[in-house]
Amino acid sequence: MVKITYIEFNGTEHVVDVELGMTVMEGARDNNIPGIEADCGGACACSTCHVYVDPDWVNKISPKEDMEEDMLDFAYSPDTKLSRLTCQIQVTEDLDGLIVRMPEKQI
């Protein structure tokens, strides 16, 4: 298990344990974290699990693939460097302490 901090747009923090091998989206879903809707269930077919990865973590997670880049075009207020879809971030031991912030809304 690794600890991941999910920060809502209003600043409310949720620090939860997420099992290795899951995605950051599944960790949010399984812990009832508000602000990550995950409408497509993790198929990278929507942008409702969009977050901003803390700048200190951007280079520690796997890079975006083309499909994720395309879906981020539909996200609310995407940031070219910080925006990620949590369904595309696999939880590994290296992500212990990861911090992600939710946008104002998901679309």
Number of C-alpha atoms within 10 A of each C-alpha: 15 16 19 21 18 27 21 20 15 10 10 10 15 18 15 18 16 22 16 17 13 15 20 27 27 23 22 25 17 11 14 12 18 15 22 24 19 23 15 13 15 19 10 20 15 23 27 28 30 31 30 22 23 15 12 9 14 17 12 11 15 10 12 14 9 9 11 19 14 15 17 23 14 15 22 17 15 16 14 11 11 16 24 26 27 27 26 20 19 16 25 17 12 11 19 16 15 21 22 24 22 21 22 12 15 20 13
